Amino acid sequence: MVVRRPGVIRHWLYVGLRVGHSVVHLTWNHVWHRFTLFVVSNLTLLVIWVLLIELLLERVA
């Protein structure tokens, strides 16, 4: 399996956003900042899943 740089960056972006969400939650806990990080991290995760499913369907076909 080949590790592609954009994939690795995307995964670390997700991790960083989740850490940011936790930091906001544990420090000043401003709901809109926390919500924004939550939404962006979930959109990032959605992109990761869609690309993974696309890759798996390419291999099956």
N, C-alpha and C positions, 0 to 999 in steps of 0.2 A: 504494500500500500504506500502510495506516494503522499507525503505531507505537503500540502500547498500553503504557501505563505498567507494568502488572503484568508484561508480557513483558520489558520492559527491566530491571526490578528482578530478575526471575528469572535473566536472563542474567548480570547483574553479580554476583548471588549466587553463581552457578556459578564465575565468574572469581575472586571473592574466596575461595571455598573451595579452589580449586586453588592459589591463591597461598599460602593458609594451610598447605596440605599441603606445599608446597615449603619454606616457612619452617621448619615442624617438621622436615622431612627434613634441612635444612641446618644446623639449630642443635642442639637437644637430642635429636632423633630418638627420641622416645618412641613406640614402635610403636602402642600403643593410641590415642594422640591422632592419630597419622598415619592409622591405619586408620579412625577415626571420621570424620575429614575426608574421606577417600577415599570411604567409603560414602555419606555425606550428599551429596557432590558428584555422585556417580554417580546417586543417586536424583533429584537436581535435574535432571541431564541427561536422565534417563528421562522426567521430567514434561515437559520442553521438547520432546522428540521426540514424545511422545504427543499433546501439544497441537498440534504442527505437523502431524502426520498427520491429526488430526481436522479442522483448518482446511482442509487440502488436499482431504480427502474431502467436506467441505461445499461447496467450490467446484466440484467435479466433478459433484455431484448437482444 
